[in-house]
Amino acid sequence: MSSGKVVLGVLAGLAAGALAGILFAPAKGSRTRKRIAKKGKDYADGLKDIFNEFVEDITEKFEQVKEEVSEFAEEKMGKQTDTKDGKTARS
């Protein structure tokens, strides 16, 4: 199981538990709604942070692979040399 799915499952469980705790707590309806909205915003912010870290990680890996491919291509192109008759020979 991927770590992203585990994190998402844990966050969903926490959200469900917090929501259940707030709903069963003895408080006025307006106060309960405010608490639910605040918790929802907190969890949304947490998910945004996790998503941004994921995107940054993928971008970093993509750039690394892109750089490695460029270096490999330059290395292979550098091994070609021109001969006297204008043909290209590999060394």
PyMOL Python script that loads the backbone (N, CA, C, O; Angstrom):
from pymol import cmd

cmd.read_pdbstr("""\
ATOM      1  N   MET A   1       0.850  -1.164   0.000  1.00  0.00           N
ATOM      2  CA  MET A   1       0.000   0.000   0.000  1.00  0.00           C
ATOM      3  C   MET A   1       0.902   1.235   0.000  1.00  0.00           C
ATOM      4  O   MET A   1       1.893   1.294   0.728  1.00  0.00           O
ATOM      5  N   SER A   2       0.547   2.209  -0.819  1.00  0.00           N
ATOM      6  CA  SER A   2       1.400   3.391  -0.912  1.00  0.00           C
ATOM      7  C   SER A   2       1.223   4.280   0.316  1.00  0.00           C
ATOM      8  O   SER A   2       0.180   4.267   0.971  1.00  0.00           O
ATOM      9  N   SER A   3       2.249   5.037   0.605  1.00  0.00           N
ATOM     10  CA  SER A   3       2.211   5.902   1.788  1.00  0.00           C
ATOM     11  C   SER A   3       1.169   6.999   1.637  1.00  0.00           C
ATOM     12  O   SER A   3       0.610   7.458   2.633  1.00  0.00           O
ATOM     13  N   GLY A   4       0.896   7.428   0.401  1.00  0.00           N
ATOM     14  CA  GLY A   4      -0.130   8.449   0.180  1.00  0.00           C
ATOM     15  C   GLY A   4      -1.508   7.963   0.595  1.00  0.00           C
ATOM     16  O   GLY A   4      -2.295   8.715   1.170  1.00  0.00           O
ATOM     17  N   LYS A   5      -1.798   6.690   0.296  1.00  0.00           N
ATOM     18  CA  LYS A   5      -3.095   6.134   0.669  1.00  0.00           C
ATOM     19  C   LYS A   5      -3.200   5.978   2.180  1.00  0.00           C
ATOM     20  O   LYS A   5      -4.265   6.191   2.758  1.00  0.00           O
ATOM     21  N   VAL A   6      -2.103   5.610   2.813  1.00  0.00           N
ATOM     22  CA  VAL A   6      -2.097   5.453   4.267  1.00  0.00           C
ATOM     23  C   VAL A   6      -2.345   6.796   4.933  1.00  0.00           C
ATOM     24  O   VAL A   6      -3.156   6.891   5.854  1.00  0.00           O
ATOM     25  N   VAL A   7      -1.657   7.829   4.480  1.00  0.00           N
ATOM     26  CA  VAL A   7      -1.817   9.168   5.055  1.00  0.00           C
ATOM     27  C   VAL A   7      -3.245   9.649   4.848  1.00  0.00           C
ATOM     28  O   VAL A   7      -3.855  10.199   5.765  1.00  0.00           O
ATOM     29  N   LEU A   8      -3.780   9.445   3.654  1.00  0.00           N
ATOM     30  CA  LEU A   8      -5.145   9.873   3.370  1.00  0.00           C
ATOM     31  C   LEU A   8      -6.139   9.126   4.260  1.00  0.00           C
ATOM     32  O   LEU A   8      -7.096   9.724   4.751  1.00  0.00           O
ATOM     33  N   GLY A   9      -5.921   7.827   4.472  1.00  0.00           N
ATOM     34  CA  GLY A   9      -6.789   7.049   5.344  1.00  0.00           C
ATOM     35  C   GLY A   9      -6.737   7.517   6.777  1.00  0.00           C
ATOM     36  O   GLY A   9      -7.765   7.608   7.448  1.00  0.00           O
ATOM     37  N   VAL A  10      -5.531   7.817   7.250  1.00  0.00           N
ATOM     38  CA  VAL A  10      -5.376   8.306   8.625  1.00  0.00           C
ATOM     39  C   VAL A  10      -6.073   9.648   8.791  1.00  0.00           C
ATOM     40  O   VAL A  10      -6.768   9.872   9.782  1.00  0.00           O
ATOM     41  N   LEU A  11      -5.889  10.538   7.826  1.00  0.00           N
ATOM     42  CA  LEU A  11      -6.540  11.855   7.909  1.00  0.00           C
ATOM     43  C   LEU A  11      -8.057  11.725   7.855  1.00  0.00           C
ATOM     44  O   LEU A  11      -8.765  12.430   8.575  1.00  0.00           O
ATOM     45  N   ALA A  12      -8.562  10.834   7.012  1.00  0.00           N
ATOM     46  CA  ALA A  12     -10.013  10.625   6.937  1.00  0.00           C
ATOM     47  C   ALA A  12     -10.535  10.081   8.264  1.00  0.00           C
ATOM     48  O   ALA A  12     -11.598  10.494   8.727  1.00  0.00           O
ATOM     49  N   GLY A  13      -9.798   9.162   8.876  1.00  0.00           N
ATOM     50  CA  GLY A  13     -10.198   8.629  10.177  1.00  0.00           C
ATOM     51  C   GLY A  13     -10.202   9.688  11.259  1.00  0.00           C
ATOM     52  O   GLY A  13     -11.113   9.750  12.085  1.00  0.00           O
ATOM     53  N   LEU A  14      -9.177  10.517  11.247  1.00  0.00           N
ATOM     54  CA  LEU A  14      -9.119  11.607  12.222  1.00  0.00           C
ATOM     55  C   LEU A  14     -10.280  12.572  12.036  1.00  0.00           C
ATOM     56  O   LEU A  14     -10.888  13.017  13.009  1.00  0.00           O
ATOM     57  N   ALA A  15     -10.582  12.892  10.791  1.00  0.00           N
ATOM     58  CA  ALA A  15     -11.684  13.813  10.502  1.00  0.00           C
ATOM     59  C   ALA A  15     -13.008  13.224  10.962  1.00  0.00           C
ATOM     60  O   ALA A  15     -13.821  13.920  11.570  1.00  0.00           O
ATOM     61  N   ALA A  16     -13.227  11.952  10.675  1.00  0.00           N
ATOM     62  CA  ALA A  16     -14.471  11.300  11.086  1.00  0.00           C
ATOM     63  C   ALA A  16     -14.580  11.251  12.603  1.00  0.00           C
ATOM     64  O   ALA A  16     -15.655  11.503  13.147  1.00  0.00           O
ATOM     65  N   GLY A  17     -13.496  10.933  13.295  1.00  0.00           N
ATOM     66  CA  GLY A  17     -13.508  10.890  14.753  1.00  0.00           C
ATOM     67  C   GLY A  17     -13.758  12.253  15.366  1.00  0.00           C
ATOM     68  O   GLY A  17     -14.527  12.382  16.318  1.00  0.00           O
ATOM     69  N   ALA A  18     -13.112  13.265  14.821  1.00  0.00           N
ATOM     70  CA  ALA A  18     -13.306  14.620  15.339  1.00  0.00           C
ATOM     71  C   ALA A  18     -14.742  15.084  15.107  1.00  0.00           C
ATOM     72  O   ALA A  18     -15.350  15.700  15.982  1.00  0.00           O
ATOM     73  N   LEU A  19     -15.276  14.788  13.932  1.00  0.00           N
ATOM     74  CA  LEU A  19     -16.649  15.169  13.620  1.00  0.00           C
ATOM     75  C   LEU A  19     -17.636  14.467  14.553  1.00  0.00           C
ATOM     76  O   LEU A  19     -18.568  15.091  15.061  1.00  0.00           O
ATOM     77  N   ALA A  20     -17.431  13.178  14.774  1.00  0.00           N
ATOM     78  CA  ALA A  20     -18.313  12.432  15.678  1.00  0.00           C
ATOM     79  C   ALA A  20     -18.214  12.987  17.097  1.00  0.00           C
ATOM     80  O   ALA A  20     -19.230  13.126  17.779  1.00  0.00           O
ATOM     81  N   GLY A  21     -17.020  13.300  17.540  1.00  0.00           N
ATOM     82  CA  GLY A  21     -16.833  13.856  18.879  1.00  0.00           C
ATOM     83  C   GLY A  21     -17.526  15.194  19.046  1.00  0.00           C
ATOM     84  O   GLY A  21     -18.122  15.466  20.089  1.00  0.00           O
ATOM     85  N   ILE A  22     -17.452  16.015  18.035  1.00  0.00           N
ATOM     86  CA  ILE A  22     -18.097  17.335  18.107  1.00  0.00           C
ATOM     87  C   ILE A  22     -19.615  17.187  18.080  1.00  0.00           C
ATOM     88  O   ILE A  22     -20.323  17.864  18.826  1.00  0.00           O
ATOM     89  N   LEU A  23     -20.109  16.301  17.218  1.00  0.00           N
ATOM     90  CA  LEU A  23     -21.558  16.140  17.096  1.00  0.00           C
ATOM     91  C   LEU A  23     -22.201  15.585  18.367  1.00  0.00           C
ATOM     92  O   LEU A  23     -23.340  15.930  18.684  1.00  0.00           O
ATOM     93  N   PHE A  24     -21.492  14.742  19.088  1.00  0.00           N
ATOM     94  CA  PHE A  24     -22.047  14.154  20.296  1.00  0.00           C
ATOM     95  C   PHE A  24     -21.734  14.957  21.557  1.00  0.00           C
ATOM     96  O   PHE A  24     -22.209  14.610  22.638  1.00  0.00           O
ATOM     97  N   ALA A  25     -20.956  16.004  21.438  1.00  0.00           N
ATOM     98  CA  ALA A  25     -20.631  16.844  22.586  1.00  0.00           C
ATOM     99  C   ALA A  25     -21.830  17.748  22.897  1.00  0.00           C
ATOM    100  O   ALA A  25     -22.528  18.193  21.986  1.00  0.00           O
ATOM    101  N   PRO A  26     -22.058  18.008  24.153  1.00  0.00           N
ATOM    102  CA  PRO A  26     -23.202  18.866  24.516  1.00  0.00           C
ATOM    103  C   PRO A  26     -22.869  20.343  24.303  1.00  0.00           C
ATOM    104  O   PRO A  26     -22.297  20.992  25.179  1.00  0.00           O
ATOM    105  N   ALA A  27     -23.230  20.856  23.147  1.00  0.00           N
ATOM    106  CA  ALA A  27     -22.994  22.268  22.849  1.00  0.00           C
ATOM    107  C   ALA A  27     -24.132  22.773  21.974  1.00  0.00           C
ATOM    108  O   ALA A  27     -24.864  21.981  21.381  1.00  0.00           O
ATOM    109  N   LYS A  28     -24.283  24.090  21.894  1.00  0.00           N
ATOM    110  CA  LYS A  28     -25.319  24.681  21.055  1.00  0.00           C
ATOM    111  C   LYS A  28     -25.022  24.369  19.587  1.00  0.00           C
ATOM    112  O   LYS A  28     -23.869  24.158  19.210  1.00  0.00           O
ATOM    113  N   GLY A  29     -26.057  24.341  18.777  1.00  0.00           N
ATOM    114  CA  GLY A  29     -25.920  24.039  17.352  1.00  0.00           C
ATOM    115  C   GLY A  29     -25.011  25.008  16.612  1.00  0.00           C
ATOM    116  O   GLY A  29     -24.201  24.589  15.786  1.00  0.00           O
ATOM    117  N   SER A  30     -25.136  26.296  16.898  1.00  0.00           N
ATOM    118  CA  SER A  30     -24.314  27.290  16.200  1.00  0.00           C
ATOM    119  C   SER A  30     -22.836  27.113  16.552  1.00  0.00           C
ATOM    120  O   SER A  30     -21.956  27.239  15.701  1.00  0.00           O
ATOM    121  N   ARG A  31     -22.595  26.821  17.815  1.00  0.00           N
ATOM    122  CA  ARG A  31     -21.207  26.610  18.247  1.00  0.00           C
ATOM    123  C   ARG A  31     -20.645  25.335  17.607  1.00  0.00           C
ATOM    124  O   ARG A  31     -19.489  25.303  17.186  1.00  0.00           O
ATOM    125  N   THR A  32     -21.458  24.307  17.540  1.00  0.00           N
ATOM    126  CA  THR A  32     -21.030  23.043  16.926  1.00  0.00           C
ATOM    127  C   THR A  32     -20.709  23.246  15.453  1.00  0.00           C
ATOM    128  O   THR A  32     -19.708  22.726  14.961  1.00  0.00           O
ATOM    129  N   ARG A  33     -21.544  23.991  14.747  1.00  0.00           N
ATOM    130  CA  ARG A  33     -21.298  24.248  13.322  1.00  0.00           C
ATOM    131  C   ARG A  33     -19.983  25.010  13.114  1.00  0.00           C
ATOM    132  O   ARG A  33     -19.239  24.731  12.174  1.00  0.00           O
ATOM    133  N   LYS A  34     -19.709  25.962  13.991  1.00  0.00           N
ATOM    134  CA  LYS A  34     -18.453  26.712  13.895  1.00  0.00           C
ATOM    135  C   LYS A  34     -17.253  25.796  14.121  1.00  0.00           C
ATOM    136  O   LYS A  34     -16.238  25.899  13.431  1.00  0.00           O
ATOM    137  N   ARG A  35     -17.384  24.903  15.092  1.00  0.00           N
ATOM    138  CA  ARG A  35     -16.287  23.966  15.372  1.00  0.00           C
ATOM    139  C   ARG A  35     -16.060  23.029  14.182  1.00  0.00           C
ATOM    140  O   ARG A  35     -14.921  22.742  13.814  1.00  0.00           O
ATOM    141  N   ILE A  36     -17.159  22.559  13.588  1.00  0.00           N
ATOM    142  CA  ILE A  36     -17.037  21.682  12.419  1.00  0.00           C
ATOM    143  C   ILE A  36     -16.356  22.420  11.271  1.00  0.00           C
ATOM    144  O   ILE A  36     -15.475  21.870  10.610  1.00  0.00           O
ATOM    145  N   ALA A  37     -16.763  23.659  11.037  1.00  0.00           N
ATOM    146  CA  ALA A  37     -16.161  24.446   9.958  1.00  0.00           C
ATOM    147  C   ALA A  37     -14.673  24.663  10.205  1.00  0.00           C
ATOM    148  O   ALA A  37     -13.867  24.563   9.280  1.00  0.00           O
ATOM    149  N   LYS A  38     -14.308  24.960  11.455  1.00  0.00           N
ATOM    150  CA  LYS A  38     -12.890  25.175  11.781  1.00  0.00           C
ATOM    151  C   LYS A  38     -12.076  23.897  11.585  1.00  0.00           C
ATOM    152  O   LYS A  38     -10.989  23.928  11.009  1.00  0.00           O
ATOM    153  N   LYS A  39     -12.612  22.769  12.069  1.00  0.00           N
ATOM    154  CA  LYS A  39     -11.905  21.491  11.892  1.00  0.00           C
ATOM    155  C   LYS A  39     -11.764  21.156  10.413  1.00  0.00           C
ATOM    156  O   LYS A  39     -10.710  20.697   9.971  1.00  0.00           O
ATOM    157  N   GLY A  40     -12.825  21.384   9.653  1.00  0.00           N
ATOM    158  CA  GLY A  40     -12.776  21.121   8.209  1.00  0.00           C
ATOM    159  C   GLY A  40     -11.698  21.950   7.531  1.00  0.00           C
ATOM    160  O   GLY A  40     -10.965  21.447   6.679  1.00  0.00           O
ATOM    161  N   LYS A  41     -11.600  23.220   7.910  1.00  0.00           N
ATOM    162  CA  LYS A  41     -10.568  24.083   7.333  1.00  0.00           C
ATOM    163  C   LYS A  41      -9.179  23.594   7.721  1.00  0.00           C
ATOM    164  O   LYS A  41      -8.266  23.589   6.894  1.00  0.00           O
ATOM    165  N   ASP A  42      -9.016  23.184   8.974  1.00  0.00           N
ATOM    166  CA  ASP A  42      -7.719  22.677   9.432  1.00  0.00           C
ATOM    167  C   ASP A  42      -7.300  21.437   8.636  1.00  0.00           C
ATOM    168  O   ASP A  42      -6.148  21.317   8.220  1.00  0.00           O
ATOM    169  N   TYR A  43      -8.248  20.517   8.431  1.00  0.00           N
ATOM    170  CA  TYR A  43      -7.939  19.297   7.682  1.00  0.00           C
ATOM    171  C   TYR A  43      -7.669  19.607   6.212  1.00  0.00           C
ATOM    172  O   TYR A  43      -6.793  18.998   5.598  1.00  0.00           O
ATOM    173  N   ALA A  44      -8.417  20.549   5.651  1.00  0.00           N
ATOM    174  CA  ALA A  44      -8.188  20.933   4.256  1.00  0.00           C
ATOM    175  C   ALA A  44      -6.783  21.530   4.104  1.00  0.00           C
ATOM    176  O   ALA A  44      -6.082  21.238   3.135  1.00  0.00           O
ATOM    177  N   ASP A  45      -6.384  22.357   5.057  1.00  0.00           N
ATOM    178  CA  ASP A  45      -5.039  22.940   5.014  1.00  0.00           C
ATOM    179  C   ASP A  45      -3.971  21.851   5.114  1.00  0.00           C
ATOM    180  O   ASP A  45      -2.953  21.905   4.424  1.00  0.00           O
ATOM    181  N   GLY A  46      -4.213  20.863   5.979  1.00  0.00           N
ATOM    182  CA  GLY A  46      -3.272  19.748   6.112  1.00  0.00           C
ATOM    183  C   GLY A  46      -3.148  18.962   4.816  1.00  0.00           C
ATOM    184  O   GLY A  46      -2.046  18.592   4.411  1.00  0.00           O
ATOM    185  N   LEU A  47      -4.283  18.706   4.165  1.00  0.00           N
ATOM    186  CA  LEU A  47      -4.256  17.980   2.893  1.00  0.00           C
ATOM    187  C   LEU A  47      -3.541  18.789   1.814  1.00  0.00           C
ATOM    188  O   LEU A  47      -2.810  18.228   0.997  1.00  0.00           O
ATOM    189  N   LYS A  48      -3.749  20.097   1.809  1.00  0.00           N
ATOM    190  CA  LYS A  48      -3.050  20.951   0.839  1.00  0.00           C
ATOM    191  C   LYS A  48      -1.541  20.854   1.037  1.00  0.00           C
ATOM    192  O   LYS A  48      -0.786  20.760   0.069  1.00  0.00           O
ATOM    193  N   ASP A  49      -1.106  20.878   2.295  1.00  0.00           N
ATOM    194  CA  ASP A  49       0.325  20.780   2.579  1.00  0.00           C
ATOM    195  C   ASP A  49       0.890  19.449   2.094  1.00  0.00           C
ATOM    196  O   ASP A  49       1.957  19.409   1.482  1.00  0.00           O
ATOM    197  N   ILE A  50       0.174  18.367   2.367  1.00  0.00           N
ATOM    198  CA  ILE A  50       0.627  17.043   1.925  1.00  0.00           C
ATOM    199  C   ILE A  50       0.680  16.980   0.409  1.00  0.00           C
ATOM    200  O   ILE A  50       1.635  16.449  -0.158  1.00  0.00           O
ATOM    201  N   PHE A  51      -0.338  17.517  -0.255  1.00  0.00           N
ATOM    202  CA  PHE A  51      -0.371  17.511  -1.715  1.00  0.00           C
ATOM    203  C   PHE A  51       0.777  18.338  -2.279  1.00  0.00           C
ATOM    204  O   PHE A  51       1.427  17.918  -3.236  1.00  0.00           O
ATOM    205  N   ASN A  52       1.033  19.502  -1.702  1.00  0.00           N
ATOM    206  CA  ASN A  52       2.128  20.347  -2.188  1.00  0.00           C
ATOM    207  C   ASN A  52       3.479  19.656  -2.017  1.00  0.00           C
ATOM    208  O   ASN A  52       4.333  19.751  -2.898  1.00  0.00           O
ATOM    209  N   GLU A  53       3.684  18.966  -0.904  1.00  0.00           N
ATOM    210  CA  GLU A  53       4.928  18.222  -0.700  1.00  0.00           C
ATOM    211  C   GLU A  53       5.062  17.121  -1.746  1.00  0.00           C
ATOM    212  O   GLU A  53       6.148  16.890  -2.276  1.00  0.00           O
ATOM    213  N   PHE A  54       3.955  16.444  -2.040  1.00  0.00           N
ATOM    214  CA  PHE A  54       3.949  15.385  -3.050  1.00  0.00           C
ATOM    215  C   PHE A  54       4.325  15.952  -4.417  1.00  0.00           C
ATOM    216  O   PHE A  54       5.152  15.372  -5.121  1.00  0.00           O
ATOM    217  N   VAL A  55       3.730  17.073  -4.796  1.00  0.00           N
ATOM    218  CA  VAL A  55       4.012  17.697  -6.090  1.00  0.00           C
ATOM    219  C   VAL A  55       5.473  18.144  -6.153  1.00  0.00           C
ATOM    220  O   VAL A  55       6.129  17.962  -7.178  1.00  0.00           O
ATOM    221  N   GLU A  56       5.980  18.718  -5.084  1.00  0.00           N
ATOM    222  CA  GLU A  56       7.376  19.153  -5.050  1.00  0.00           C
ATOM    223  C   GLU A  56       8.319  17.957  -5.212  1.00  0.00           C
ATOM    224  O   GLU A  56       9.319  18.044  -5.925  1.00  0.00           O
ATOM    225  N   ASP A  57       8.002  16.852  -4.557  1.00  0.00           N
ATOM    226  CA  ASP A  57       8.821  15.645  -4.642  1.00  0.00           C
ATOM    227  C   ASP A  57       8.827  15.104  -6.068  1.00  0.00           C
ATOM    228  O   ASP A  57       9.883  14.761  -6.599  1.00  0.00           O
ATOM    229  N   ILE A  58       7.667  15.029  -6.679  1.00  0.00           N
ATOM    230  CA  ILE A  58       7.560  14.533  -8.058  1.00  0.00           C
ATOM    231  C   ILE A  58       8.302  15.472  -9.005  1.00  0.00           C
ATOM    232  O   ILE A  58       9.010  15.010  -9.899  1.00  0.00           O
ATOM    233  N   THR A  59       8.152  16.772  -8.822  1.00  0.00           N
ATOM    234  CA  THR A  59       8.836  17.744  -9.676  1.00  0.00           C
ATOM    235  C   THR A  59      10.342  17.605  -9.553  1.00  0.00           C
ATOM    236  O   THR A  59      11.062  17.649 -10.551  1.00  0.00           O
ATOM    237  N   GLU A  60      10.815  17.436  -8.326  1.00  0.00           N
ATOM    238  CA  GLU A  60      12.255  17.272  -8.088  1.00  0.00           C
ATOM    239  C   GLU A  60      12.777  16.013  -8.787  1.00  0.00           C
ATOM    240  O   GLU A  60      13.833  16.045  -9.418  1.00  0.00           O
ATOM    241  N   LYS A  61      12.047  14.921  -8.676  1.00  0.00           N
ATOM    242  CA  LYS A  61      12.466  13.677  -9.327  1.00  0.00           C
ATOM    243  C   LYS A  61      12.439  13.810 -10.839  1.00  0.00           C
ATOM    244  O   LYS A  61      13.327  13.304 -11.524  1.00  0.00           O
ATOM    245  N   PHE A  62      11.421  14.492 -11.368  1.00  0.00           N
ATOM    246  CA  PHE A  62      11.334  14.715 -12.806  1.00  0.00           C
ATOM    247  C   PHE A  62      12.528  15.526 -13.304  1.00  0.00           C
ATOM    248  O   PHE A  62      13.137  15.182 -14.317  1.00  0.00           O
ATOM    249  N   GLU A  63      12.858  16.590 -12.601  1.00  0.00           N
ATOM    250  CA  GLU A  63      14.004  17.425 -12.992  1.00  0.00           C
ATOM    251  C   GLU A  63      15.304  16.623 -12.937  1.00  0.00           C
ATOM    252  O   GLU A  63      16.169  16.790 -13.798  1.00  0.00           O
ATOM    253  N   GLN A  64      15.449  15.768 -11.949  1.00  0.00           N
ATOM    254  CA  GLN A  64      16.644  14.936 -11.819  1.00  0.00           C
ATOM    255  C   GLN A  64      16.761  13.981 -13.009  1.00  0.00           C
ATOM    256  O   GLN A  64      17.838  13.841 -13.588  1.00  0.00           O
ATOM    257  N   VAL A  65      15.672  13.333 -13.369  1.00  0.00           N
ATOM    258  CA  VAL A  65      15.688  12.415 -14.506  1.00  0.00           C
ATOM    259  C   VAL A  65      15.954  13.176 -15.799  1.00  0.00           C
ATOM    260  O   VAL A  65      16.702  12.705 -16.656  1.00  0.00           O
ATOM    261  N   LYS A  66      15.354  14.332 -15.940  1.00  0.00           N
ATOM    262  CA  LYS A  66      15.561  15.170 -17.124  1.00  0.00           C
ATOM    263  C   LYS A  66      17.041  15.544 -17.265  1.00  0.00           C
ATOM    264  O   LYS A  66      17.601  15.503 -18.361  1.00  0.00           O
ATOM    265  N   GLU A  67      17.657  15.905 -16.150  1.00  0.00           N
ATOM    266  CA  GLU A  67      19.075  16.263 -16.156  1.00  0.00           C
ATOM    267  C   GLU A  67      19.943  15.058 -16.525  1.00  0.00           C
ATOM    268  O   GLU A  67      20.888  15.185 -17.304  1.00  0.00           O
ATOM    269  N   GLU A  68      19.621  13.891 -15.965  1.00  0.00           N
ATOM    270  CA  GLU A  68      20.388  12.685 -16.273  1.00  0.00           C
ATOM    271  C   GLU A  68      20.276  12.315 -17.740  1.00  0.00           C
ATOM    272  O   GLU A  68      21.265  11.905 -18.348  1.00  0.00           O
ATOM    273  N   VAL A  69      19.094  12.449 -18.321  1.00  0.00           N
ATOM    274  CA  VAL A  69      18.900  12.140 -19.740  1.00  0.00           C
ATOM    275  C   VAL A  69      19.687  13.125 -20.593  1.00  0.00           C
ATOM    276  O   VAL A  69      20.301  12.730 -21.584  1.00  0.00           O
ATOM    277  N   SER A  70      19.677  14.390 -20.226  1.00  0.00           N
ATOM    278  CA  SER A  70      20.441  15.394 -20.975  1.00  0.00           C
ATOM    279  C   SER A  70      21.938  15.096 -20.923  1.00  0.00           C
ATOM    280  O   SER A  70      22.630  15.178 -21.938  1.00  0.00           O
ATOM    281  N   GLU A  71      22.429  14.753 -19.744  1.00  0.00           N
ATOM    282  CA  GLU A  71      23.849  14.423 -19.608  1.00  0.00           C
ATOM    283  C   GLU A  71      24.197  13.188 -20.426  1.00  0.00           C
ATOM    284  O   GLU A  71      25.252  13.147 -21.059  1.00  0.00           O
ATOM    285  N   PHE A  72      23.339  12.194 -20.422  1.00  0.00           N
ATOM    286  CA  PHE A  72      23.567  10.968 -21.188  1.00  0.00           C
ATOM    287  C   PHE A  72      23.607  11.284 -22.683  1.00  0.00           C
ATOM    288  O   PHE A  72      24.478  10.791 -23.400  1.00  0.00           O
ATOM    289  N   ALA A  73      22.660  12.109 -23.153  1.00  0.00           N
ATOM    290  CA  ALA A  73      22.612  12.469 -24.565  1.00  0.00           C
ATOM    291  C   ALA A  73      23.859  13.258 -24.967  1.00  0.00           C
ATOM    292  O   ALA A  73      24.429  13.013 -26.031  1.00  0.00           O
ATOM    293  N   GLU A  74      24.282  14.191 -24.136  1.00  0.00           N
ATOM    294  CA  GLU A  74      25.484  14.967 -24.433  1.00  0.00           C
ATOM    295  C   GLU A  74      26.713  14.071 -24.485  1.00  0.00           C
ATOM    296  O   GLU A  74      27.585  14.258 -25.333  1.00  0.00           O
ATOM    297  N   GLU A  75      26.783  13.104 -23.585  1.00  0.00           N
ATOM    298  CA  GLU A  75      27.907  12.172 -23.551  1.00  0.00           C
ATOM    299  C   GLU A  75      27.955  11.352 -24.839  1.00  0.00           C
ATOM    300  O   GLU A  75      29.021  11.174 -25.428  1.00  0.00           O
ATOM    301  N   LYS A  76      26.816  10.863 -25.266  1.00  0.00           N
ATOM    302  CA  LYS A  76      26.761  10.044 -26.483  1.00  0.00           C
ATOM    303  C   LYS A  76      27.043  10.882 -27.727  1.00  0.00           C
ATOM    304  O   LYS A  76      27.708  10.411 -28.650  1.00  0.00           O
ATOM    305  N   MET A  77      26.555  12.097 -27.763  1.00  0.00           N
ATOM    306  CA  MET A  77      26.801  12.974 -28.911  1.00  0.00           C
ATOM    307  C   MET A  77      28.262  13.396 -28.969  1.00  0.00           C
ATOM    308  O   MET A  77      28.800  13.619 -30.054  1.00  0.00           O
ATOM    309  N   GLY A  78      28.910  13.508 -27.813  1.00  0.00           N
ATOM    310  CA  GLY A  78      30.305  13.919 -27.762  1.00  0.00           C
ATOM    311  C   GLY A  78      31.243  12.840 -28.261  1.00  0.00           C
ATOM    312  O   GLY A  78      32.378  13.145 -28.627  1.00  0.00           O
ATOM    313  N   LYS A  79      30.811  11.589 -28.290  1.00  0.00           N
ATOM    314  CA  LYS A  79      31.661  10.492 -28.742  1.00  0.00           C
ATOM    315  C   LYS A  79      31.732  10.408 -30.261  1.00  0.00           C
ATOM    316  O   LYS A  79      32.564   9.675 -30.796  1.00  0.00           O
ATOM    317  N   GLN A  80      30.886  11.138 -30.959  1.00  0.00           N
ATOM    318  CA  GLN A  80      30.921  11.139 -32.412  1.00  0.00           C
ATOM    319  C   GLN A  80      31.981  12.133 -32.890  1.00  0.00           C
ATOM    320  O   GLN A  80      32.066  13.246 -32.371  1.00  0.00           O
ATOM    321  N   THR A  81      32.773  11.742 -33.859  1.00  0.00           N
ATOM    322  CA  THR A  81      33.791  12.631 -34.413  1.00  0.00           C
ATOM    323  C   THR A  81      33.643  12.675 -35.926  1.00  0.00           C
ATOM    324  O   THR A  81      33.191  11.706 -36.537  1.00  0.00           O
ATOM    325  N   ASP A  82      34.019  13.788 -36.527  1.00  0.00           N
ATOM    326  CA  ASP A  82      33.945  13.931 -37.980  1.00  0.00           C
ATOM    327  C   ASP A  82      35.212  13.366 -38.616  1.00  0.00           C
ATOM    328  O   ASP A  82      36.307  13.543 -38.082  1.00  0.00           O
ATOM    329  N   THR A  83      35.065  12.683 -39.762  1.00  0.00           N
ATOM    330  CA  THR A  83      36.198  12.163 -40.518  1.00  0.00           C
ATOM    331  C   THR A  83      36.540  13.133 -41.634  1.00  0.00           C
ATOM    332  O   THR A  83      35.856  14.140 -41.816  1.00  0.00           O
ATOM    333  N   LYS A  84      37.611  12.833 -42.394  1.00  0.00           N
ATOM    334  CA  LYS A  84      38.058  13.728 -43.462  1.00  0.00           C
ATOM    335  C   LYS A  84      37.018  13.874 -44.563  1.00  0.00           C
ATOM    336  O   LYS A  84      36.858  14.964 -45.113  1.00  0.00           O
ATOM    337  N   ASP A  85      36.312  12.809 -44.893  1.00  0.00           N
ATOM    338  CA  ASP A  85      35.373  12.880 -46.007  1.00  0.00           C
ATOM    339  C   ASP A  85      33.990  13.390 -45.588  1.00  0.00           C
ATOM    340  O   ASP A  85      33.049  13.311 -46.377  1.00  0.00           O
ATOM    341  N   GLY A  86      33.849  13.906 -44.374  1.00  0.00           N
ATOM    342  CA  GLY A  86      32.600  14.504 -43.944  1.00  0.00           C
ATOM    343  C   GLY A  86      31.638  13.541 -43.312  1.00  0.00           C
ATOM    344  O   GLY A  86      30.566  13.943 -42.860  1.00  0.00           O
ATOM    345  N   LYS A  87      31.999  12.260 -43.268  1.00  0.00           N
ATOM    346  CA  LYS A  87      31.110  11.294 -42.641  1.00  0.00           C
ATOM    347  C   LYS A  87      31.372  11.296 -41.129  1.00  0.00           C
ATOM    348  O   LYS A  87      32.454  11.653 -40.662  1.00  0.00           O
ATOM    349  N   THR A  88      30.374  10.896 -40.411  1.00  0.00           N
ATOM    350  CA  THR A  88      30.487  10.834 -38.957  1.00  0.00           C
ATOM    351  C   THR A  88      30.852   9.416 -38.539  1.00  0.00           C
ATOM    352  O   THR A  88      30.245   8.434 -38.965  1.00  0.00           O
ATOM    353  N   ALA A  89      31.864   9.353 -37.692  1.00  0.00           N
ATOM    354  CA  ALA A  89      32.300   8.028 -37.185  1.00  0.00           C
ATOM    355  C   ALA A  89      32.192   8.051 -35.672  1.00  0.00           C
ATOM    356  O   ALA A  89      32.367   9.095 -35.043  1.00  0.00           O
ATOM    357  N   ARG A  90      31.908   6.913 -35.102  1.00  0.00           N
ATOM    358  CA  ARG A  90      31.842   6.792 -33.631  1.00  0.00           C
ATOM    359  C   ARG A  90      33.206   6.366 -33.123  1.00  0.00           C
ATOM    360  O   ARG A  90      33.879   5.547 -33.749  1.00  0.00           O
ATOM    361  N   SER A  91      33.613   6.918 -31.992  1.00  0.00           N
ATOM    362  CA  SER A  91      34.900   6.530 -31.408  1.00  0.00           C
ATOM    363  C   SER A  91      34.714   5.606 -30.253  1.00  0.00           C
ATOM    364  O   SER A  91      35.692   5.178 -29.641  1.00  0.00           O
TER     365      SER A  91
END
""", "prot")
cmd.dss("prot")
cmd.show_as("cartoon", "prot")
cmd.util.cbc("prot")
cmd.orient("prot")
